[in-house]
């Protein structure tokens, strides 16, 4: 995260949030959501719920 923040420093259109969006609502709307490598640990129903949440953000 620190490396990404440095890389995009000075770019106000790039924002970083650290949150558990499987359990929390996503504030606002987004052009891109990047996820760490943990989604494969969810059950299929959890993956589907998470993808619906992301696509509606």
NORWOSUL-V503324 format. One record per backbone hydrogen bond with DSSP energy under -0.5 kcal/mol. NH is the residue of the N-H (numbers start at 1). CO is the residue of the C=O. Records with the same first field share a line. If there is no record, write none. Layout:
NH=CO / CO
This chain:
5=1
6=2
7=3
8=4
9=6
11=8
12=10
14=11
15=13
19=17
21=19
23=20
24=20
27=25
30=57
38=36
39=36
41=38
42=39
47=43
48=44
49=45
50=46
51=47
52=48
53=49
54=50
55=51
56=52
57=54
